[in-house]
């Protein structure tokens, strides 16, 4: 959340159109983000709210495009208009209209009946007691929640910009998915027609995957940037194939530092695509929605992964395991939440392990609601932390061709934790290579994140 200054005037510089990240867009869904204007729907039973909002945003531009407004005065009317206008980027939705929960019911219909998970939804309420923020943000798939009284011109412009940026990013990912499916279909047809095309096809696929690698590398935050906040840090990142299902994530928000080690289902292209989904949702949840508690971040991420992949209908089981640390220097604590993956930390020569919850992000869900637990570590003395995927402990090798195992990895952490972090990373790399026999393929993607705090 951007702090509000005394002056509510908000000055926007024009932004150049972003170049398409994933190539040409062919079908109508992928082209929605490239139209001449952004379609914005205002849903409120008060005529004055429509007029004030449209007036406040009258001169607004983002990526060189103006806003086009659609007006609905009931939840029912909003649904009818959305059925006729599939390219709405953003909806400003009142909670209390024809009924006290009309807005919330409208959200459910948009996400479930219309199956629209692209549109960004900002709830606005003049009666916050009717729908408490904590309950709404967890239970409903919305992207922001605001009291009408706090939406000054500047706050409104900031909220609109954040939401349109998120919508644009999501549409680029959807464009990439559609084009990837189309390319796979085209290449498969060519293979059936003639085996002579196989060599060229393989070359094209490898070229595409190498391009995907550049995309994934651009997604990952530079290590130098992370070290400006966490100077005592290493990230040992070793994909099994060209692209990786393991990735690391970092951001800063409200004076806190967020760092995670994440292991997506699979490896190679499928795993890398899941990493794009995870990265986009994490940025939205923390940077845009302002959620900073690690357990709630995981709760929200689980819901969005299941919705993005339509897992309730398709029984798709893809997801991700992860360990997430939130460093709060003012309270001198680290908050941790884990989906299957653990956190190991060492204080005063004693090693500790906090296991993650036994359920992953996304995938099959049999329980009514998936809730992750938050753990708090007090950092009143120098403490070294380690997060890792299962790629290192599951690697086969050694004299008896067995897995490396987590117990052996913890012992290694204990042996190296006082060494400089570049040396720790080098030791991990040599240990992994020596364990893996030269004739053995790497079992899985590998990521290990280590950092030390001294407040």
C-alpha positions in Angstrom: 0.0 0.0 0.0 1.4 3.4 -1.0 1.3 5.9 1.9 -1.0 8.8 1.3 0.6 12.3 1.2 -1.0 15.6 2.1 -1.5 16.5 -1.6 -4.1 14.1 -3.1 -3.2 15.2 -6.7 -1.6 12.3 -8.5 0.6 12.9 -11.5 1.1 10.1 -13.9 3.7 10.0 -16.7 2.7 8.3 -19.9 4.0 4.8 -20.1 5.2 3.3 -23.4 3.4 0.2 -24.5 5.2 -2.9 -23.2 6.6 -5.2 -25.9 4.8 -8.5 -26.0 6.9 -10.9 -23.9 5.7 -14.2 -25.4 5.3 -13.6 -29.1 2.4 -12.9 -31.3 -1.1 -13.2 -30.0 -3.6 -15.1 -32.2 -7.0 -15.6 -30.6 -9.5 -13.1 -29.1 -8.7 -14.0 -25.4 -5.0 -13.3 -25.8 -5.8 -10.0 -27.6 -7.9 -8.5 -24.9 -5.0 -6.7 -23.2 -4.0 -5.0 -26.5 -7.2 -3.1 -27.4 -7.3 0.7 -27.8 -8.8 1.2 -24.3 -9.1 -0.5 -20.9 -12.7 -1.5 -20.2 -13.6 -0.6 -16.6 -16.9 -1.6 -15.0 -18.4 0.4 -12.2 -21.0 -1.5 -10.2 -22.8 0.6 -7.6 -26.4 1.4 -6.8 -25.5 5.1 -6.1 -25.5 7.3 -9.2 -23.2 9.7 -7.5 -20.4 7.1 -7.1 -20.5 6.4 -10.9 -20.2 10.1 -11.6 -17.4 10.8 -9.1 -15.4 7.8 -10.1 -15.6 8.6 -13.8 -14.8 12.2 -13.2 -11.7 11.3 -11.1 -10.4 9.0 -13.8 -11.4 11.0 -16.7 -7.8 11.9 -17.8 -6.2 8.6 -16.7 -3.9 6.7 -19.1 -1.9 3.5 -18.7 0.3 2.0 -21.4 -0.9 4.7 -23.8 -4.6 3.6 -23.4 -7.5 5.5 -21.9 -10.4 4.1 -19.9 -13.8 3.1 -21.2 -16.5 2.9 -18.6 -19.4 0.5 -18.3 -22.0 1.2 -15.7 -24.1 -1.3 -13.7 -26.3 -0.6 -10.8 -27.1 -4.1 -9.5 -25.1 -7.3 -9.2 -27.5 -9.0 -11.7 -27.0 -6.2 -14.2 -23.2 -6.5 -13.8 -23.4 -10.3 -14.6 -25.5 -9.6 -17.7 -23.1 -7.0 -19.0 -20.0 -9.2 -18.3 -21.6 -12.0 -20.4 -21.8 -9.5 -23.3 -18.4 -7.9 -22.7 -15.7 -10.5 -22.1 -12.8 -8.0 -22.3 -13.5 -6.1 -19.1 -10.1 -5.6 -17.3 -11.3 -4.3 -14.0 -14.5 -4.0 -12.0 -15.1 -1.6 -9.1 -17.7 -3.4 -7.1 -19.9 -2.2 -4.3 -20.7 -4.7 -1.5 -24.2 -3.6 -0.5 -26.6 -3.0 -3.4 -29.9 -4.8 -4.0 -29.1 -7.0 -1.0 -26.6 -6.7 1.8 -24.2 -9.2 0.1 -25.0 -8.5 -3.5 -21.4 -7.7 -4.3 -20.0 -10.8 -2.7 -22.5 -13.0 -4.6 -21.5 -11.2 -7.8 -17.8 -12.1 -7.1 -18.8 -15.8 -6.8 -20.8 -15.7 -10.0 -17.9 -14.0 -11.9 -15.3 -16.5 -10.7 -17.5 -19.7 -10.7 -20.4 -19.4 -13.1 -18.7 -17.1 -15.7 -15.4 -18.8 -15.0 -13.6 -15.5 -15.4 -10.4 -15.5 -13.4 -8.7 -12.8 -15.5 -10.7 -9.7 -14.5 -9.4 -7.8 -11.5 -12.0 -7.1 -8.9 -11.8 -4.2 -6.4 -14.4 -4.3 -3.7 -15.6 -0.9 -2.4 -17.8 -0.5 0.6 -19.3 2.3 2.5 -20.4 -0.1 5.3 -17.3 -2.0 6.3 -19.1 -3.7 9.2 -21.3 -5.6 6.7 -18.3 -7.5 5.3 -15.2 -7.5 7.5 -12.0 -7.1 5.5 -10.1 -10.2 6.9 -13.1 -12.5 6.2 -13.7 -11.1 2.7 -10.0 -11.2 1.5 -9.6 -14.8 2.6 -13.0 -16.2 1.4 -13.5 -14.4 -1.9 -11.2 -14.2 -4.9 -10.9 -10.4 -5.0 -7.8 -8.4 -5.7 -8.3 -5.4 -3.4 -10.7 -4.2 -0.7 -11.3 -0.5 0.0 -13.6 1.7 2.1 -15.1 4.3 -0.1 -14.0 7.0 2.3 -10.3 6.1 1.8 -10.3 6.2 -2.0 -9.0 9.7 -2.6 -8.0 10.6 -6.2 -4.5 9.5 -5.5 -5.5 6.2 -3.9 -7.9 5.5 -6.6 -5.4 6.1 -9.4 -2.8 4.0 -7.5 -5.2 1.1 -7.1 -6.3 1.3 -10.8 -2.7 1.3 -12.0 -1.7 -1.7 -9.8 -4.7 -3.7 -11.0 -4.2 -2.9 -14.7 -0.6 -3.9 -14.4 -1.6 -7.2 -12.9 -4.3 -7.8 -15.6 -1.7 -7.0 -18.3 0.8 -9.5 -16.8 -1.8 -12.2 -16.5 -3.0 -11.8 -20.1 0.6 -12.1 -21.3 0.9 -15.4 -19.4 -2.4 -16.5 -20.9 -1.1 -15.5 -24.3 2.1 -17.6 -23.7 0.0 -20.6 -22.7 -2.3 -20.3 -25.8 0.7 -19.9 -28.2 2.5 -22.8 -26.6 -0.5 -25.1 -27.1 -0.8 -23.9 -30.7 2.9 -24.5 -31.3 2.7 -28.0 -29.8 -0.3 -28.9 -32.0 1.4 -27.6 -35.1 4.7 -29.4 -34.4 2.8 -32.7 -33.6 1.0 -32.5 -37.0 4.3 -32.1 -38.8 5.9 -35.1 -37.1 2.9 -37.3 -38.1 3.3 -36.1 -41.8 7.0 -36.7 -42.1 9.8 -37.9 -39.9 12.2 -35.7 -41.9 10.9 -32.7 -39.9 11.9 -34.1 -36.6 15.4 -32.7 -36.6 14.1 -29.2 -37.4 11.3 -29.5 -34.9 13.8 -30.5 -32.1 15.9 -27.5 -33.0 12.8 -25.2 -32.8 11.7 -26.7 -29.5 15.2 -26.3 -28.0 15.3 -22.7 -29.3 11.9 -22.1 -27.7 13.0 -23.6 -24.4 16.2 -21.5 -24.5 14.0 -18.5 -25.0 11.8 -19.6 -22.1 15.0 -19.8 -20.0 15.7 -16.2 -20.7 12.1 -15.3 -19.7 12.5 -17.3 -16.4 15.9 -15.7 -15.7 14.3 -12.3 -16.2 11.6 -13.2 -13.7 14.0 -14.1 -11.0 15.3 -11.2 -8.9 19.0 -10.5 -9.3 21.1 -11.9 -6.5 22.8 -8.5 -6.1 19.4 -6.8 -5.5 18.6 -9.3 -2.7 22.1 -8.9 -1.2 21.5 -5.2 -0.7 18.9 -6.2 1.9 20.4 -9.6 3.0 24.2 -9.2 2.5 25.0 -12.5 4.1 23.2 -14.8 1.6 23.7 -17.4 -1.1 21.3 -19.1 -3.5 22.4 -22.4 -5.0 20.2 -22.9 -8.0 20.7 -25.8 -10.3 18.0 -26.7 -12.8 17.8 -30.3 -14.0 17.0 -29.2 -17.6 17.3 -26.0 -19.4 14.4 -24.4 -17.4 13.4 -25.1 -13.9 10.4 -25.9 -11.8 12.3 -24.7 -8.7 12.7 -21.0 -8.3 13.3 -18.4 -5.6 11.2 -15.3 -4.9 12.0 -12.0 -3.1 10.3 -8.7 -2.4 10.1 -6.0 0.2 6.9 -4.5 1.5 6.0 -2.3 4.5 9.6 -2.5 5.9 9.6 -6.3 5.8 11.7 -8.6 3.6 10.1 -11.7 1.9 12.2 -14.6 0.6 11.1 -18.0 -0.5 12.4 -21.2 -2.0 9.7 -22.9 -4.2 9.5 -26.3 -5.8 6.8 -26.6 -8.5 5.3 -29.8 -9.8 7.6 -31.4 -12.4 10.6 -29.8 -14.1 11.5 -28.5 -17.5 8.8 -26.6 -19.4 5.8 -27.7 -17.3 7.6 -26.8 -14.1 8.8 -23.5 -15.5 5.3 -22.6 -16.6 4.1 -23.3 -13.0 6.9 -21.1 -11.7 5.5 -18.2 -13.8 2.1 -18.8 -12.3 3.5 -18.9 -8.8 5.6 -15.7 -9.3 2.7 -13.7 -10.7 0.3 -14.7 -7.9 2.9 -14.0 -5.2 3.6 -10.5 -6.6 -0.1 -9.8 -6.7 -0.8 -11.1 -3.2 2.0 -9.3 -1.4 2.9 -6.2 -3.6 -0.7 -5.4 -4.8 -3.0 -6.9 -2.2 -0.7 -5.9 0.7 -0.9 -9.3 2.5 2.3 -9.7 4.6 1.6 -12.6 7.0 3.3 -15.8 5.6 0.5 -18.1 6.5 -2.2 -16.0 4.9 0.1 -15.6 1.8 0.2 -19.4 1.4 -3.6 -19.6 2.1 -4.3 -17.1 -0.7 -1.8 -18.6 -3.1 -3.3 -22.1 -2.7 -6.8 -20.7 -3.6 -5.5 -18.8 -6.6 -3.5 -21.7 -8.0 -6.5 -24.0 -7.8 -8.7 -21.4 -9.4 -6.1 -20.6 -12.2 -5.8 -24.3 -13.1 -9.5 -25.0 -12.6 -8.5 -27.9 -10.3 -12.0 -28.4 -8.8 -13.4 -29.3 -12.3 -10.4 -30.9 -14.0 -8.8 -32.7 -11.0 -5.5 -31.3 -12.2 -3.0 -32.0 -9.3 -0.2 -29.6 -10.3 1.0 -27.3 -7.5 4.1 -26.3 -5.5 5.9 -26.9 -2.2 7.5 -23.9 -0.6 9.2 -22.4 2.4 8.5 -18.7 3.0 10.4 -16.4 5.4 9.2 -12.9 6.3 12.0 -10.9 8.0 10.7 -8.1 10.3 13.8 -6.1 11.5 11.7 -3.8 13.7 10.4 -6.7 15.8 13.6 -8.7 15.3 11.7 -11.8 14.3 11.4 -14.1 11.3 8.0 -15.4 10.5 7.8 -18.7 8.6 5.2 -20.7 6.8 5.8 -23.8 4.8 3.9 -26.0 2.4 5.6 -29.4 2.9 9.1 -27.8 2.9 10.9 -27.1 6.1 13.1 -24.3 7.5 16.4 -25.1 9.2 18.1 -22.5 11.4 21.2 -22.5 13.6 21.6 -20.4 16.7 24.6 -20.5 19.1 25.8 -23.8 17.6 22.4 -25.5 17.9 20.5 -26.6 14.9 16.7 -26.4 14.7 14.1 -27.5 12.1 10.6 -26.3 11.6 8.6 -28.6 9.4 6.2 -27.1 6.9 2.6 -28.2 6.8 2.0 -31.5 5.2 -0.2 -30.1 2.4 1.1 -28.4 -0.8 0.0 -25.2 -2.6 -2.6 -26.3 -5.2 -3.3 -29.9 -6.2 -5.9 -32.2 -4.7 -7.8 -30.8 -1.7 -10.0 -33.1 0.4 -10.3 -31.0 3.5 -13.0 -28.2 3.5 -10.4 -25.4 3.8 -6.6 -25.5 3.6 -5.0 -23.4 6.3 -1.3 -23.0 6.8 0.4 -22.3 10.1 2.7 -19.4 11.0 5.9 -19.9 13.1 7.8 -17.1 14.7 11.6 -17.2 15.4 13.1 -14.6 17.6 16.4 -13.4 16.2 18.0 -11.9 19.4 21.3 -13.5 18.5 23.1 -14.2 15.1 21.0 -16.8 13.3 21.6 -18.7 10.0 18.6 -19.9 8.0 18.4 -22.5 5.3 15.5 -23.3 2.9 15.6 -25.9 0.2 13.6 -28.1 -2.2 13.8 -31.9 -2.3 16.1 -31.9 -5.2 19.3 -32.0 -3.1 18.3 -34.6 -0.6 16.6 -36.8 -3.3 19.7 -37.0 -5.5 20.9 -40.5 -6.0 24.7 -41.2 -5.8 27.4 -42.0 -3.4 29.2 -45.3 -3.0 25.9 -47.3 -2.6 23.8 -45.2 -5.1 21.3 -44.0 -2.5 19.6 -40.7 -1.9 21.6 -37.9 -0.2 18.8 -37.5 2.4 17.8 -34.5 4.5 19.7 -35.7 7.6 23.0 -35.6 5.7 22.1 -32.1 4.3 21.4 -30.8 7.8 24.7 -32.1 9.0 26.4 -30.3 6.1 24.6 -27.1 7.1 26.0 -27.4 10.6 29.5 -27.9 9.3 29.5 -24.9 7.0 27.1 -22.3 8.7 29.9 -20.2 10.1 31.9 -19.9 6.8 31.5 -17.0 4.3 28.5 -17.5 2.2 30.3 -17.7 -1.1 32.3 -20.6 0.4 29.1 -22.2 1.7 27.6 -22.2 -1.8 30.8 -23.6 -3.3 30.9 -26.4 -0.7 27.2 -27.3 -1.5 28.0 -27.3 -5.3 31.1 -29.6 -4.9 29.2 -31.9 -2.5 26.3 -32.3 -4.9 28.6 -32.9 -7.9 30.7 -35.4 -6.0 27.7 -37.3 -4.7 26.1 -37.5 -8.2 27.9 -40.1 -10.2 29.2 -38.9 -13.5 27.0 -41.4 -15.4 23.9 -40.5 -13.4 21.3 -37.9 -14.5 20.4 -35.2 -12.0 17.2 -36.4 -10.3 15.4 -33.1 -10.0 15.8 -29.3 -10.0 17.8 -28.1 -7.0 17.5 -24.9 -4.9 19.0 -24.1 -1.6 18.7 -20.6 0.0 20.9 -19.6 3.0 21.1 -16.3 4.8 22.3 -15.0 8.2 20.7 -12.2 10.3 22.3 -10.2 13.0 20.0 -7.4 14.2 
